[in-house]
Amino acid sequence: MFTALVLDKTDSFRAELREVDDDFLPEGDVTVAIAYSTLNYKDGLAITNRSPVVRSWPMVAGIDGAGVVLESRHASWKTGDKVVLNGYGVGETHKGCLAGRARLNGDWLVRLPEVFTPRQAMAIGTAGYTAMLCVLALERHGVEPGAGDVLVTGATGGVGSVAVALLAKLGHRVVAATGKAAEGEYLKKLGAVDVIDRAELSAPGKPLQKERWAAAIDPVGSHTLANVCAQMRYGGAVAACGLAQGSDLPATVMPFILRGVALLGVDSVMAPIARRQEAWARLALDLDPALLESMTTEVELGGAIEAAQRLMEGKVRGRIVVKTGG
C-alpha cells in the first residue's frame, strides 16, 4: 500500500489522499518509487478543478516525478536506476506522480543527471525544464548574451524564476516583470538587473510600441504576450510557453511583418526525448544549485492540496517540491 493524491469526479469533484495498492496503477513497463514530485501551474489547475486538465477518472495528480526504478520490462531501464518524468499526459490521461509509486512508459523517462538529487530534479520540475527549453529555443534562433535586454514575464512563478536564473548565468541582461512588488529583491538575487510592474504589459496595448527587448520568455499569454511582441526589437524572438493570463492572443501581424519578430512556441508535454535529454544536460551545467534552493519550498504529500490552492491564488513564488516517498 502507498499514499496517492487522487482526483475523482464520480458525483462531484474531489481531491483527496487515498491509500492504494499496485492494482490501482495503470499499464506501463516501468514501476518507479517516487521520492519527490512537484506542483506546477498545470497541477494547480487540476487539483483545484479550475480547468479541464484531467481527462480520465479517477486520476492520480502530478505531471512530474523523480525516483528509483522498482521493476522494469523496458530494455533501457533496470531496478535501481534513478529517473525523471515530465509530462507525456501523466496526471492528465495517465495516473501521475503525486504518490509513493507510479507505473510509467519507459520511453517517457530521462536518466536523472548525477549532479541532481530527486528533490533538486523536482525543484526544477516541468516549470524549470520548460524554462530551459525556452532558453534553447532562443539560442537556436541566434540570441546571444550582449544582444540586449531579455524580458521574463511571470518572473516570480516557476518558469519565470528558473528562466531568470538561467539567462543571468549565461550572461544575458535580464529584466523581470512581476505583479509582486515586494519580490524585487528575490528576483535580483536570481540575476535580474531590473524589475518592472506587470501592469506595463497586461492591459490592451498598441500593435507596435517602442522597441525594448532583444528576446523574451513568456509563460503568461494573452495581452502580456501581445504587448511583448509589440515591444520587441527588430529581429527579436519571444519564446511562448504558457497561459497564466489567458489562452488568447489579441495581437496583430505587425511586429512579425514590420520588425521580423519571431514567436517561438515551446511545448514541454510531448517534446521529443532527445530534446528532453538536451534540456536536462544543460540544466545540470547552467543552473546554480544554490539559486535553485533559494526559490524552492518543500511540502509533504498531505500538504499538496492546500499548497495547490495557494499557488492558484498567486501566493507562491518559485518552486514547490512535494515529498512523496520515505
Disulfide bonds with the S-S distance in Angstrom:
none
